[in-house]
Amino acid sequence: RHYRKILRSLNGTACYFPLSRPEQRRVEDGTERTRGDDGEYHTTTAYSDVTVTLTYTNGIITSPGTSLAHGFKVTMEYLDGVGQVELPRTGKMHFFTQEKGIFEAAEIGVTPMCEPTPLLNQLFANTRQQWEAQLPAVTQFYDDHRRKLQVERDTKERTLAS
């Protein structure tokens, strides 16, 4: 439960947390000259599907915040992905910059039961100052929410008992 509170307190937090992964992209890769039905030759842009390893550096953590009704889904969104790949048709290098990437919970070290993992521990270390500042407010929200549910439960029990 403590790790979930920390993750909720980090909602919207920007942080330095480098990650890389291979991704598929379709890119222009030269031209093709083909003969059309009219017998004329036409030059068209050729495309290649490539796998490039993109490296992301500064991300924004998105968690459910204090809305408990939405379940618990944590992601890290990046807008600074970079990478390069040699194109198969032309042999030229293609450079990727400012690529967008969204990493799901497992990719940033968050397990379904929110157990500590090396990656999650690193994320918490990188964001310690931010989550320590927000954690009291999140804890207060949980406490208030629990009290509200208990009052509702008690009211229903009194109504049923009478």
N, C-alpha and C positions, 0 to 999 in steps of 0.2 A: 504494500500500500504506500509506503514511504517513497519508493521510486516513481510511482504513478503521480504522487503529489509533486515531486520535483519536475517531472515531465510536463505536468499541467502548468506549473509556475513558469516554464520556459516558453510557453506559447507566444509566438511572434518574435522570439529572440534571435538576433543575428549573431553568428559565431564563426570563428575560424575552426573548421573541421574538415581537413582534406580527405577526399575519397575518390577512387577511380573505379571505372567499370567499362567493359566492352559494350559498345552500342552499335546498332545497325543504322546506316544512313544511305540515302540515294543521292548521288552527286553527278553533276555534269562531268563528262569524261571524253572530251573531244567531239568530233563530228562523224557522221556517216553519210556516205553518198549512195543513194539508192535510185533505181529506175522506177518511175511511176507507171501507172496504167496507161498514161498518155505517151509513154516512150521517152519522156524527158527525164534527165537526171536531176535529182533534188538533194540538197544538203540539209541534213537535220542534226540536231543536237543528240549526242549519244549519252546515255546515263549508265552508271555502274552502281551496284549495291555493294557497299563496303562495310567492314567491321573496323571500328576505330576505338581505341582506348581513350576515353575522355576523363580528364582529371578536373575535379571540382574543388574549390578551396573554401569559400565563404558561403555558408548556407543560412537559411531561416527555418527555425524549428516551428512546426505547426502541430499542435496537440488540441484536444477538445476544449482546452481552457477550463472554465468552471461549469460548462454545460454537461451535467452528468447523464442527461437523457440521450446524448449522441454516441454513447459507447466510448471506446478508447482506441483511437487511431492516430498514431504519431507518424509524421513524415518530415523530411528535411528537403527544402527546395533550394536549388542553386540556379544562378543565372550567369555563372562565370566559367563554364566548362571549356577546356582547351584540349586539343589533340591534333595529330597529323597522321596521314595515311598515304601510301603510294597508290596512285590510281592504276587499276589493272590494264586499261586500254592504252593510255598515253605514257604511263610511267612517271608522270609528274606528281609532285607532292601536293596534297590538298590539306590546307590548314583550317581547323575549326576553332572559332573563338566565340565567347559569350553564348555558349550553348546552354539551354535550359535542361535541368535534370531534377527529377523528383525521386528521392530515395524512400522506399517504404520502411516500416519499423524494423524488420529483420535486417535490412541492409545497414542500419545505423546502430545495431546491437541491442534492439529492444525485442525481447522474447514475449510470447503470448502471456506468460505469467509475470513479466517484468522482473525476472531474476537478473542479478548483476552479471555482466559480461565484460570482457576487456574493452570492447569498443564503447559500450555504454558508460563504463567507468571513465574512459578518456573524454567522452562528451561531457560528463558531469564535471570533470576536472577543468575542462576548457571554459565552462560556463558557471563555475562556482559562485562568482560574485553576483551574477544575475539571479540565479535561483535562490541563493541565500536571502537576497533582498525581497523576493516575491513569495517565498515559502510561508511566512506567517499569514499573509492574506489568504492564500489557498487553504491553509490549515483551518483558519477561522471560517471560511466558507463551508468546508466539510463539517465542522462542528455545528454550525448553524443549520445546515441541511439535515444532519442527524437529529438535532433537537426538534426541528419542524416535523419530520417524519414521526418521531416519537409522540409529539402532541397530537398529530392526526390519528395515530394508532390508538392512543389513550381515549380520545374523543369517540372513536368508533366503538371501542370496547364498552365504554360507559353507556352509549346509546343502545347497544345490543343487550347489555345487562339489565336495562330498565324496562 
